[in-house]
């Protein structure tokens, strides 16, 4: 006899309580907020609480949130268009599934499957173990170094993680040390490498102005206040705090979240033996490798040439198409990559909800509230408060770009109005837009990838990120501020 699938109905209790309470106090909402803005806020918060209590897998939870958004009249299913001009008046929920960042991550997952299927991932893993595999901490530092190099080359943080680093982590963990994303073996080494890879991405994003899209948003908005961010200027301002972070963070994770396998004295000989048994690269490996390199080259070029065909998401689609046409992957392989389609659903929905908070004016109201509340306070304290707000308000965003677009310029204006140095304010707030990914499992593309692999539990992710977020703010707030004084940023 067929039975119903198991549902964690208790997990619905807190999301419903929070959502109903917030919804019921709509008449008491702060002045300056429309009813729709507050109601959207209520649904968004309830959905986030649901992602924590997990009555359903995150994809199912966000779908329920999306249904409530439509049922309660806060968004239509389809775009509402002005019949005369053809302009979109109100974006519908179906438009959320055209989000380029979510599709980039989905395609990157499928690419990672190809790297694993062909054996190229095994080869890369054995080469890494051969060179750095005597200690787990050494592999953590190797991943961090890899990310820092890629940060200068690949302008999409999601592409770096999904297309390059995650396949390496997966192969090193599973093929090198038999550490799979299951409860028995995930902590052998895979969980440590997965989490370290995520924080390596945060550091590479902070190091280069081309490290991720939010950095470029900060550059454009800072220019409106008269501050010119150049590639070299950003790099020199970031290099010391990032290097300090690159030394400290992998070690902190190693101590806070230690792998069971700490030393492998025979790893070099073992890896050499495995490479010898693999023999020369097979044809599928060579095609996969060539596609892999082509993707990196095109992602690099997309940072320099604004050509639509070099869009990071298009490059990922191109790579997957090549793998399908050449027979490296089949369509069944792509469809079986359930992680890709799961992320496509829930990340698209959360980003849509966050965009509604912006369009209904909630974020604009919040930034004005901050500006009014900080009037008359010394600029140093104001800057500290703004950095904290820029960091912790990221719990309400599923996109670093949306967050930066909504709050960077208002916060920078507040800081400068209180007497804070323009250069220091611009750079600290911009760096905060990179490090605030150390919050949630939906904070940005790399978080969406690495938090859903099964290696790190959601509760672990939030708790450890809370600690590391404080470390980042201390590094950039103290070391970064002093260093920027030395090089004359302020």
C-alpha positions, 0 to 999 in steps of 0.5 A, spaced: 500 500 500 502 506 498 503 511 503 504 519 504 511 522 504 513 524 511 512 532 512 515 535 518 508 539 520 511 542 526 516 546 522 510 550 520 508 552 527 513 558 527 513 560 520 505 561 521 506 564 528 511 569 525 507 571 519 500 571 522 503 576 527 506 581 522 500 580 518 495 582 523 499 588 526 499 591 519 494 597 521 500 599 526 505 599 521 511 604 521 509 611 518 511 611 511 510 604 509 504 602 505 500 596 507 503 592 501 510 593 503 509 591 510 505 585 508 510 583 503 515 583 509 511 579 513 511 573 508 518 574 506 520 573 514 515 567 515 518 564 509 525 565 511 523 562 518 520 556 514 527 555 511 530 555 518 525 550 521 524 546 515 517 543 514 519 541 507 525 542 503 527 549 502 525 548 495 518 546 497 518 551 503 519 557 498 514 555 493 509 555 499 511 562 500 510 564 493 503 561 493 501 566 499 504 572 495 500 570 490 493 568 494 494 575 498 494 579 492 502 582 493 504 579 486 500 576 480 502 570 476 504 573 470 507 580 468 501 586 468 503 590 462 501 597 460 496 595 454 498 602 450 506 602 452 507 595 453 511 597 459 511 592 465 507 595 471 507 589 476 512 583 475 509 576 476 512 570 480 513 567 473 518 572 471 522 570 477 524 563 474 528 567 469 533 570 474 540 569 471 544 568 477 539 562 479 540 559 472 548 560 472 548 556 478 544 550 475 548 550 469 554 550 474 552 544 477 551 540 471 558 542 469 560 539 475 557 533 474 561 532 467 567 533 471 566 528 476 563 523 470 569 523 466 574 522 471 577 529 470 575 531 477 579 525 480 585 527 476 585 534 479 583 531 486 589 526 486 594 532 483 592 536 489 593 531 494 599 529 491 602 536 492 598 539 498 595 532 501 599 531 507 594 535 512 587 537 511 589 544 513 594 544 507 588 542 502 584 548 505 589 553 504 590 550 497 583 551 495 583 558 498 589 560 494 586 557 488 580 562 489 584 568 490 587 567 483 581 565 480 578 572 483 582 576 478 580 572 472 573 570 473 568 576 474 562 571 477 563 569 484 558 563 482 561 561 476 568 560 480 565 556 485 560 552 481 564 551 475 571 550 478 572 550 485 566 545 487 568 540 482 575 540 485 572 539 493 567 534 491 572 530 487 578 531 493 572 529 498 569 523 495 574 520 491 580 522 495 578 521 502 571 517 501 568 523 504 561 523 501 555 528 503 552 523 508 552 523 516 557 517 516 562 520 512 561 528 511 565 530 517 571 526 514 574 532 510 568 534 505 564 538 510 571 542 512 573 543 505 566 545 503 565 550 508 572 553 507 571 553 499 565 558 501 569 563 505 575 562 500 570 565 495 568 571 500 575 573 500 576 572 493 570 577 492 573 582 497 580 582 493 578 584 486 573 590 484 571 585 478 570 579 484 563 579 483 557 584 481 555 587 487 563 590 487 561 594 480 555 596 483 558 600 489 563 603 484 558 606 480 554 608 486 561 611 489 562 615 483 555 619 484 558 621 491 565 623 487 569 617 489 572 614 483 574 606 485 579 603 480 581 596 479 588 598 482 585 602 488 580 597 490 586 591 490 591 595 494 586 597 499 583 590 500 590 586 499 592 586 506 585 585 510 584 579 505 591 576 506 590 576 513 583 573 512 586 568 508 591 566 513 586 566 519 580 564 516 582 557 514 585 555 521 579 558 524 574 553 520 579 548 522 579 549 529 571 550 529 569 545 525 575 540 525 575 534 519 576 527 522 582 526 517 587 531 519 594 528 517 595 523 511 602 522 511 602 516 505 597 521 501 603 523 496 604 516 494 597 514 494 595 519 489 601 518 485 599 510 484 592 513 483 594 517 477 598 512 474 593 507 474 588 512 471 593 513 465 593 518 460 587 523 459 581 519 456 577 523 450 571 525 455 576 528 460 580 532 454 573 535 452 571 536 459 578 539 460 577 543 454 570 546 455 572 547 462 578 552 460 574 555 455 569 557 460 574 560 464 577 564 458 570 567 456 568 568 464 575 572 464 573 576 457 566 578 460 570 582 465 573 586 460 568 586 454 561 588 455 558 583 449 552 580 451 554 573 448 560 573 454 555 574 459 557 569 465 550 565 465 550 564 457 557 562 458 555 556 462 549 555 458 554 554 452 559 549 456 553 545 458 551 545 450 558 543 448 558 537 453 551 535 451 553 535 443 559 532 444 556 526 448 560 527 454 553 528 458 546 526 456 540 530 457 538 524 463 545 526 466 542 533 466 535 532 469 538 527 474 542 533 477 537 535 482 541 540 486 541 544 480 533 544 479 532 545 487 537 551 487 533 554 481 527 554 484 528 556 491 533 561 489 529 564 484 523 565 489 527 568 494 530 573 490 523 575 487 521 576 494 527 581 496 525 585 489 518 586 491 521 588 498 524 594 494 519 595 489 514 596 495 518 601 498 520 597 504 528 598 503 527 605 501 523 606 508 528 603 512 534 607 509 531 613 511 529 611 518 537 609 519 539 616 516 534 620 521 536 615 527 543 617 526 543 624 526 548 628 531 552 622 532 560 622 531 562 620 524 566 614 527 560 611 531 556 612 525 560 608 520 561 602 525 553 602 525 552 603 518 557 597 517 553 593 522 547 594 518 550 593 512 552 586 514 546 584 518 540 586 513 543 581 509 539 576 512 533 580 508 536 579 501 538 573 497 542 577 492 548 581 494 547 586 488 540 587 490 542 589 497 548 593 494 543 597 489 538 598 495 542 600 501 549 602 499 548 609 496 543 611 502 548 609 507 554 612 504 550 619 503 549 618 511 556 617 513 559 623 509 553 627 511 556 626 518 563 628 517 566 621 515 572 621 510 569 619 503 574 614 501 574 610 508 566 610 508 566 608 500 571 602 501 568 599 508 561 599 505 563 596 499 567 591 503 562 589 507 557 588 501 562 582 500 563 579 507 556 580 508 555 573 505 557 570 511 550 570 514 545 565 511 545 559 506 541 564 501 546 570 502 549 569 494 550 564 489 556 560 492 552 560 499 546 557 495 551 552 491 555 550 497 550 550 503 546 545 499 551 539 497 549 536 504 556 536 507 554 542 512 548 542 516 544 548 515 544 550 523 552 549 522 552 554 517 548 559 520 552 558 527 559 558 524 558 564 519 555 568 525 562 567 528 566 568 522 562 574 520 564 578 526 572 576 525 571 579 518 568 585 520 574 586 525 579 584 520 576 589 515 574 594 520 581 594 524 586 592 519 583 595 513 581 601 516 589 602 519 591 600 512 587 604 508 590 610 512 597 608 511 596 608 503 592 614 503 585 612 502 583 617 507 
